[in-house]
């Protein structure tokens, strides 16, 4: 290959659009900020007004908002667990419309207890049912 052919080949290769665009650091930061803003909007839009007031801060990232929200619920874990256990133990069939509703409520409470780190074993679930 002659030098002219090599140069023309190189020029042609430069003009082709790459399959994967090359982003600068600034481009990546802009895209990341846009995605972060979308996630932050989603977090804020799913919160009740009470929680929104506790989590909302100016110039916050989605991760910062998520961590504030997580802290609220982790700090509430102990009292929530106690309240659920009390509700589970004190639930009576007469408080529900049917046996099916009673069983479903027990399952729901057991699932919620599991979520706060206090799983209900099957034996306790059966004992509460009878």
N, C-alpha and C positions, 0 to 999 in steps of 0.2 A: 504494500500500500504506500502510496506517495503521501507526502506531508499535506498536500492540498485535500486529499481524500479524507485523511484523518481529521483535519480541522473541520471540514464540512460535516463529517459524521458527528463530531463533538457538538457542533452548533445545532444540528438537528436534534440531538439528544437533549440539549438544554431547553429547547422549545417545547418539548413534549410535557404534558401535564403528568405529574407523578400519580401513581395509583393511590398512595397514602399521602395526604397533604402534610407538609412540614409546618409545624406550629412554632412560633417563637414563645418564649417564656411569658411575655405579655399577653399573647393570645390565650395561652393556657390559663393564666390567672383570670382573664376576663370570662372565659367559659366556666371556670370553677366558681367564680363569684355569682354568675347567673344561676348555676345549678344550686348553689348554696341558698340563694334568695328564694328559689322555688321551693326547696325543702323547708326553709324557715316559714314561708307563707303557709305551707301545708300544716306544719306543726301548730302555728297560731290559729289557723282556721278550724282545727279539730278540737281546740280547747274551749271549755266553758268560760264565761266571762270572768268568773272567780279565779280560775287558774291562769287565764291570760294575763290578768293584772299582776300575778305573782311571777310570771315568767318573762313578760315583755320588758325588754331593755333596748335602748337605742344602740346602734352599731354592733348588734349581736350577730354571731354566726349561728348556723343551724346546730352545730355541735354544742356551743355554749348554752343555747336555749334547751336543747335536749338534756344536757347535764343538770341544768337547774330543775327541769321537770322531773328527772329521775331522782334527784335529791329529795324533792317534795314527797314522792311516793315511798322511797326507801326510809325516810324519817317517819313515815306513817305506818310502816310494816307491822310493828309490834301491836299498837292499838287496833289496827285492822284485823290482825290475826285473832286477838282476844274477842273482838266483837263478832267475828264470824264463828268462832268456836262456841260462844254463848248462843248465838242464833241456831247453830246446828244442833246443840244438845237440847235446847228448849223448844224446838219445832215439834208441833203436835199435828196429828192427822186432822183434827177438828179445825185447824187453822187454814186448811187447804180445801179447795172445791171438790177434789176427788183423790182417790188413792194414786192415780197416775200423776196428778199435780204434786202430791206429797213426795213421791219418788223422784220426780224431776227436780223439785226444790232441794231435796237432799243431795242429789247428784251435782246440782249447780253449786251448792255450798261447799261440797267436797272439792270440786274443781277450783273454786276460789281459794280455799284453804291451801290447796296444793300450790297455787300461784304465789302465795305469800310464804311458802317454805314450811308449811305444816300439813303434810299429806295425811289423808284419812285412809287407813287400811280397810280392806273389805270386811273384816270381822267387825270393826266398829260401825261401819255403814249398815251391815245386816242387823246388828244389835239395836241401832237407832231406828231401823225400819220396823222391828217388832216391839 
